[in-house]
Amino acid sequence: MRLDHVQVSCPPGGEDVARAFYCDALGMIELEKPELLKPRGGCWFRLGDAEIHVGVEQDFHPAKKAHPALAVADLDGLAAQLAAKGYSVAWDNETIPGRRRFHTADGHGNRIEIV
């Protein structure tokens, strides 16, 4: 078994804000959604084996606890890149012994962990 994708949400019309975070800040590429799913809105992104789908919710509330965790090779570099683009970077290197990580939030406030 392997994880195929993780879905987070955005408000209606929030696709460009999602693109700014997942493409411009994280460096993911946008995937073409299947034709039957395009009318629902949202957008899909991938980098390596990590795939995140952003779905539209009419009554949107950002996920503050539930979150995807993305593993990257250059943790410090990505933290600096996100901070330079105005995204929050909250380090937590004490909670899980031996694991360096930080939390950030996409442009809609969804929690994202980077390890």
N, C-alpha and C positions, 0 to 999 in steps of 0.2 A: 504494500500500500504506500502511496505517496500523496501528498497534498497537491491538488490540482490548482486551486486558486482560493483566495480570500476575498470576500466582498465587504466593502464599506459603503456608506451612504453619503448622499449629498442632497441639498434641496433642489427643487426644480430650477433649471437654468444654471446649475453650478458646475457644469462640465469644464468651462475655461479655468475656473479656480482649481479644479482637480488637475487639469493639465499642467498648470503652473507649478504645482507641487510634485506630482509624480514624474512628469517629463523634465521640466526645467530644473527643479531642485534635486531630485533623486537620480535623474538620468535614465529613467525607464523609457521604453518606446511604446507608443500607442498602437494597439491592435485594432483591426477592422472588426466591428461587431457583426454577427450574422444578420442578414437582411430582416428576418422576422423579429429580431430583438431591437433593431434601431429605433422603431417608434416609441419604445419605452424610455428613451433617453439614456443618459449615463455614458460611461466610457471604460475601456479595458486597457491595462498596461502590463508590460512584461520586461524583465531584465534577467537574463540567465533562466533559471528554473522558477523564479518568483513571478507570480501573476496576481495582480490585484484588479478586481472589477469594482467600479464605482457605480452604484445603482441609485436611481432617483427615488426619494421618499417624499410624498406630499407633506406629511407631518414630520419633517426632519428634526432629529435631535442628535448631536454628535455623540459618538461612542467615547466615553471618558474612561471606561475600565476595560472592556473587551478591545482587543487590538491585534493586528498582525505584528510579528517580529521579523525583521529582515536582517540577515547576516551579510556583512560587507567586509572587504579586505582592508580598507583604510578607514577605520572608525573615526580617528581624529580628523582626517581630511574631510569626511562627509559632515562631521559636526561643524567644522569651520565653514564649509560651503553653505550649510543650512542657516547658520547664524548670520552669515553675510547677506543672505537673501531675506532676513527678517523672521525666520522661523525659530521657535523656542527650542532650546537644547537643555535638557535637565539630566545631568549625569547621575547615575546610580551604580556605583562600583562596589558597594558594600553589601547589598541585600543578598546577592547570590555569590558566594565565595568563588573567586577565580574567573568571574565573568565581568568583563567591561561592557557597559551598555549605557545608552541614554534614551530618553523618551522625547519625542517631538509631537507635533500635531500637524495634520494636513491643513490646507487653507479653510476647511470647514470645521476644524476643531476635533477631528477624529484622532484618537491616540495612536501613535505609531512607535514601536520599540525598534531600536537599531542596536545590533550586537556585533 
